[in-house]
Amino acid sequence: MPQTTMSETSDVSKKANSPERSKLREKGRLMSASEIERTLVRLAHEIVEKNDGSANLGLVGIKRRGVPLAERLGNLIAGIEKRPVQTGVLDINLYRDDLSTTGPRPTVVPGEIGFDVNGRDIVLMDDVLYTGRTIRAALDALFDHGRPKSVQLLVLIDRGHRELPIQATYTGRTVPTSRREIIEVKLDEVDGQEQVLLVELTD
């Protein structure tokens, strides 16, 4: 699947809003709004347990759907730990490996993420983990902003088909898929609806 500016599934969103939508057949709903919420509550507790609290945590969402995931989990962890958790945004547009590498290095804007990542335990977040290329690009972007103490990866859905040795630290749900199948994550903040769908490309 071609890479896009936002996440592993952004190209799917474009198709969904175009005449090509007719070439996608919905196979079923994988998660409802309540199931997404329960999953995020579980993941928040896992993050707190693994990091022995939240004192050194920073949550960074990959634009687009990783951002509301980071914000929601930040609020959940703050409720558990009774202290605020910093969240930030990472836009990997200029770091994708499907762009020309002959041009100059992208310019890193100070403070673009929203907080200082140096020495922090960073949890990087995206909606779907697929080939791993989006995460590789995100790591390049993150380390151009500083040197975290550690980087952990959280995804709502792991659909398999990795092309790089990248594995999530926290996974909402693992869904084995064929390459003709696509995971569509819909979040209220981005899509105005809340669910995860399994769709399939048709001939």
C-alpha positions in Angstrom: 0.0 0.0 0.0 1.5 3.4 -0.9 2.6 5.6 1.9 0.9 8.8 2.7 1.5 11.9 4.8 -0.5 10.8 7.8 -0.7 7.1 8.6 -0.8 3.6 7.2 -4.4 4.0 6.3 -4.6 7.5 5.0 -4.7 6.3 1.3 -7.7 4.3 2.2 -9.5 7.4 3.5 -8.9 9.1 0.2 -10.4 6.1 -1.7 -13.4 6.1 0.7 -14.2 9.7 -0.3 -13.8 9.1 -4.0 -15.7 7.3 -6.8 -13.4 4.4 -6.1 -15.3 3.8 -2.9 -17.5 1.4 -4.9 -14.5 -0.9 -5.3 -14.4 -1.4 -1.5 -16.7 -4.0 0.1 -17.4 -3.8 3.8 -16.8 -7.2 5.4 -17.6 -6.4 9.0 -17.2 -4.1 12.0 -14.2 -5.0 14.1 -14.7 -2.6 16.9 -17.6 -0.4 18.1 -17.2 2.9 19.9 -17.5 1.3 23.3 -15.0 -1.4 22.3 -12.5 1.3 21.3 -13.0 3.1 24.6 -12.5 -0.1 26.6 -9.4 -0.9 24.6 -7.9 2.5 25.3 -8.6 2.2 29.0 -6.7 -1.1 29.0 -3.8 0.4 27.1 -3.6 3.3 29.4 -3.1 0.9 32.4 -0.5 -1.1 30.5 1.5 2.1 29.8 1.4 3.2 33.4 2.5 -0.3 34.6 5.3 -0.6 32.1 6.7 2.8 32.9 6.2 2.7 36.6 3.9 5.7 36.5 3.8 8.7 34.2 6.4 11.1 35.6 8.7 10.8 32.6 6.1 10.0 29.9 5.5 11.9 26.7 2.8 10.8 24.3 3.3 11.6 20.6 0.6 10.9 18.0 1.4 10.5 14.3 -0.8 12.7 12.3 -3.8 12.2 11.7 -5.5 9.5 13.7 -2.6 8.9 16.1 -3.2 12.4 17.4 -6.6 11.8 19.0 -5.4 8.5 20.3 -2.5 10.3 22.1 -4.8 12.9 23.5 -7.4 10.4 24.8 -4.7 8.2 26.3 -3.1 11.3 27.9 -6.4 12.1 29.6 -6.9 8.5 30.7 -3.4 8.3 32.2 -3.8 11.6 33.9 -6.9 10.3 35.5 -5.1 7.2 36.7 -2.0 9.0 38.0 -3.6 12.2 39.1 -1.1 14.3 37.2 -1.0 15.8 33.6 0.7 14.0 30.8 2.3 15.9 27.9 1.0 15.0 24.4 2.4 16.1 21.1 1.9 15.8 17.3 4.3 14.4 14.8 3.8 15.1 11.1 5.9 12.8 9.0 5.2 14.2 5.5 8.7 15.1 4.7 10.2 11.9 6.0 8.4 9.3 3.9 10.7 7.0 1.9 8.5 7.3 -1.2 9.6 10.9 -1.6 12.7 11.9 -3.5 15.8 11.6 -1.4 17.9 13.8 -3.8 16.6 17.1 -2.2 17.7 18.8 1.0 16.9 17.4 4.4 13.6 18.5 5.8 13.7 21.5 8.1 12.8 20.7 11.7 10.7 23.4 13.4 11.7 23.8 17.1 8.8 23.0 19.3 6.8 21.4 16.5 6.0 18.3 18.6 4.8 20.5 21.4 7.3 19.5 24.2 10.9 18.6 24.7 11.5 14.9 23.9 15.0 14.8 25.2 15.4 12.2 28.0 11.8 11.3 28.0 10.1 7.9 27.7 8.1 8.5 24.5 5.1 6.5 23.5 4.6 6.9 19.7 1.0 6.3 18.6 -0.7 5.4 15.3 -4.0 3.8 14.4 -2.8 0.9 12.2 0.5 -0.9 12.0 1.0 -2.5 8.5 4.3 -2.5 6.6 6.2 -0.5 9.3 7.3 2.2 6.9 5.2 4.9 8.4 6.8 4.1 11.8 10.3 4.1 10.4 9.6 7.6 9.0 8.1 8.7 12.3 11.3 7.6 14.2 13.4 9.6 11.8 11.3 12.6 12.5 11.2 12.1 16.2 14.9 11.8 16.6 15.4 15.0 14.6 13.6 16.7 17.4 15.8 15.3 20.2 17.0 12.1 21.9 14.4 10.4 24.0 15.4 8.0 26.8 13.2 5.4 25.2 10.6 5.0 22.4 7.7 2.7 22.7 5.1 2.1 20.0 1.3 1.9 20.5 -1.1 1.0 17.7 -4.9 0.4 17.9 -4.7 -2.3 15.2 -1.8 -4.5 14.0 -2.8 -6.0 10.7 0.4 -7.8 9.9 2.4 -7.8 6.6 5.5 -6.2 8.0 8.3 -5.2 5.6 10.6 -3.8 8.3 11.6 -5.3 11.7 9.2 -3.1 13.7 6.9 -4.4 16.5 4.4 -2.5 18.7 5.0 -2.4 22.4 1.2 -2.0 23.0 -1.5 -3.3 20.7 -5.2 -2.8 20.9 -6.1 -5.7 18.7 -4.2 -8.0 16.3 -6.2 -8.6 13.1 -4.7 -11.0 10.5 -5.5 -9.7 7.1 -4.9 -10.5 3.4 -3.3 -7.8 1.3 -6.7 -7.2 -0.4 -8.2 -6.4 2.9 -8.0 -2.9 4.5 -8.5 -1.7 8.1 -10.5 1.5 8.3 -10.2 3.3 11.6 -12.9 6.0 12.2 -12.4 8.4 15.1 -14.9 11.1 16.1 -12.2 13.8 16.1 -11.2 13.1 12.5 -14.1 11.3 10.8 -17.2 12.3 12.9 -17.8 8.6 13.7 -16.3 6.0 15.9 -15.7 2.4 14.7 -13.1 0.1 13.1 -14.1 -1.6 9.9 -12.7 -4.4 7.8 -13.1 -3.8 4.1 -11.9 -5.6 1.0 -10.8 -4.4 -2.4 -13.1 -5.8 -5.1 -12.3 -6.3 -8.8 
